[in-house]
Amino acid sequence: MREQLEDVDAAALTVPPQSLNPKVRIVWIVQSLISATFLGVIAGAIEFAVLDVGIWVGPAVFGVFALLGVVHAILRYRVWEYEVREDALYLERGVITRVRTVVPYVRIQHVDASRGPVERLVGLASSVVYTAGSRGADVTIPGLTADGADDLQHRLKQMAILAEGDDAV
C-alpha cells in the first residue's frame, strides 16, 4: 500500500475551503423543530398538570424554540467551513463561539461516513474523523453529499497514510 501512495502527491489530495451543502439547513431545522416539539409538549403537560394557567404555554414554548432553532440553523450554515490542506484538516464553525480546529493527519485513527434518517431523506451524509488523544477530540463534518463524504473519507485516509512518518503537532 505504501508503494502505491509514493506516486500520490499530498498537494493533489488537498481541497480548498468548502462550505457545507445548503440542504444541511433542512436537516438542522428539522432537528430543531423536533426538539421544540418535545419542549412544547413537556411545557404544556407541566402547565396543564401543575400550573393550570391556560393552554398557551406549550405552543408559546414551541414557537420560541422553533424560531431560535431556525435562526441558529441559518447562522450555523453561514459559518461552517472545512479545508483539506497538505499538513492537516482545518475546520471553522460556531455561531456564538467560533471554533477553529486543526486535525493533523498523523493523529487520525479512522474516518467514517454516516447518514442519519433525516440526512438520507435529503440526500446528505456526514464524515466523522476519529483522532488519537483525549476524549471528545473527534470531529464531524456534516452536510456533505454521499459521494462527497466518501471522497473526503478516501482523501483523509490517504493523507493519514502519507503522514505516518511525521510528528504530531
VEXRO-935182 format. One record per residue (C-alpha): residue in three letters; x, y, z. Coordinates in steps of 0.25 Angstrom, whole numbers, plus 5000, padded with zeros to 4 digits. Layout:
ALAXYZ
...
//
This chain:
MET500050005000
ARG501150095003
GLU501750074989
GLN500450114983
LEU500450244991
GLU501850284987
ASP501250334974
VAL500250414981
ASP500550564984
ALA499950624996
ALA499650744988
ALA498750664979
LEU497950624991
THR497650764996
VAL496350834996
PRO496150984996
PRO495251045007
GLN493850975005
SER492451015011
LEU491450915014
ASN490350865005
PRO489150965006
LYS488250855009
VAL488850835023
ARG488050955027
ILE486850865025
VAL487450755034
TRP487750855045
ILE486350925044
VAL485650785045
GLN486550745057
SER486250875064
LEU484750865061
ILE484750725067
SER485350785080
ALA484450905080
THR483250805079
PHE483750725091
LEU484050845099
GLY482650905096
VAL481950775099
ILE482750765113
ALA482450915116
GLY480950885112
ALA480850765121
ILE481450835133
GLU480550955131
PHE479350865130
ALA479650775142
VAL480350875151
LEU480051025148
ASP478751025141
VAL478951165135
GLY478451135121
ILE478751055108
TRP479651165103
VAL480951115110
GLY481250995101
PRO481051065088
ALA481851185093
VAL483051105097
PHE482951025084
GLY482951155076
VAL484051225083
PHE484951105082
ALA484551075067
LEU484951215064
LEU486251215071
GLY486551075064
VAL486251125050
VAL487151255052
HIS488251175058
ALA488251075047
ILE488351185037
LEU489451255044
ARG490251125047
TYR490251095032
ARG490851225028
VAL492051205038
TRP492351055035
GLU493551025026
TYR494550925025
GLU495850915017
VAL496850795014
ARG498250855014
GLU499550785012
ASP499850785027
ALA498550765033
LEU496950775033
TYR496450905037
LEU495050935042
GLU494351065045
ARG492951075051
GLY492151135062
VAL491051235064
ILE491351295077
THR492651235080
ARG493551225068
VAL494351095068
ARG495551075059
THR496050925059
VAL497350875053
VAL497450725052
PRO498850675048
TYR498750555039
VAL499750475047
ARG498650485059
ILE497550425050
GLN497150285054
HIS496050255044
VAL494950335037
ASP493450285036
ALA492450335026
SER491050335033
ARG489650365029
GLY488550385039
PRO487050375035
VAL486750525032
GLU488150535025
ARG487650415016
LEU486350485013
VAL487050605007
GLY488250525001
LEU489350565011
ALA490450505019
SER491450535030
SER492850495031
VAL493350465045
VAL494850475048
TYR495350395060
THR496650445065
ALA497750395075
GLY497750475088
SER496750525098
ARG495350485099
GLY494450575090
ALA495550605081
ASP494750545069
VAL494150645059
THR492950625050
ILE492750695037
PRO491250705033
GLY490550745021
LEU491350665010
THR490750594999
ALA490850435000
ASP491950444989
GLY492650564996
ALA492650485009
ASP493250365002
ASP494250454995
LEU494650525007
GLN494850395015
HIS495750345004
ARG496550475003
LEU496750475018
LYS497150335019
GLN498250355008
MET498750475015
ALA498850405028
ILE499650295022
LEU500550395015
ALA500750465029
GLU501150335036
GLY502550375038
ASP502350515042
ASP502250565056
ALA500950615062
VAL500650755065
//
